[in-house]
Amino acid sequence: LLNKIEKPDWVISSTKEKSYLDNAHYHMGAQYVCTTDIRSFYNNCSRDRVYQFFAKKLLTSPDVAKLLSDITTLKYIPTGSPSSQILAYFAYEEMFINMFNVSQKFNCKMTLYVDDLTFSKDSSFNYQNLINHIDIEARKFDHSLKSKKTNYKSVKKGAKITGVILKNYELKIPNSLRVSILKDFENIKNNQELKHQVISLKGKVNAARLIEPNHFNGTNSYVKNL
């Protein structure tokens, strides 16, 4: 039911028919990309915020808001629940809109994928200043950014966005995934006892081919035969 509520187009997570690939694709055409994420996001999404969303935004009665909060949270929003992504956004929608407004002041595009924030622009920008302002907005809501996870890259060198490399005007498979696929493929070919790991390899190959469809054709055929 919550999925029927319209969200801004820059909210990629918990949006039907959108994935991490759409998150990267949104920034196609940019020349510089800055990525960061929110520290221990779900664990710091309080039950009270969820209650306030049901009671004040959806205008349910207090007893219904309490019941819905009990169903969907512990003392915080749990990881892995089907409702967690969308509830986390709506419970902290004001915070994310404030962050979006900051990005607009820097003339940057912004996307949100769960707790991953991506900012991009067709020219270089003062990303440290931007991130400082974003962190200020996060702290107003008892959140903070992972400073060590903040990256600023030119797309000419390749910028990683939610597991996908944006390089020039194309999406590329990350080198780490390429290496992992090749390593697993060789191990399985050379050791018959490892064939039970083919499901894991199949998942990696499928993930890579979603990014670049014509890659790993031989490996894909081998996996299908197994």
Secondary structure as UniProt FT lines:
FT   HELIX           2..4
FT   TURN            9..10
FT   TURN            13..14
FT   TURN            16..17
FT   HELIX           20..25
FT   TURN            26..29
FT   STRAND          32..38
FT   TURN            39..41
FT   HELIX           42..44
FT   HELIX           47..52
FT   HELIX           53..57
FT   HELIX           62..72
FT   TURN            79..80
FT   TURN            82..83
FT   HELIX           84..91
FT   HELIX           93..105
FT   TURN            106..107
FT   STRAND          109..113
FT   TURN            114..115
FT   STRAND          116..121
FT   HELIX           127..139
FT   TURN            140..142
FT   HELIX           147..149
FT   STRAND          151..154
FT   TURN            155..157
FT   STRAND          159..161
FT   TURN            162..163
FT   STRAND          164..167
FT   TURN            168..169
FT   STRAND          170..172
FT   HELIX           175..190
FT   HELIX           192..197
FT   HELIX           198..211
FT   TURN            213..214
FT   HELIX           217..225
//
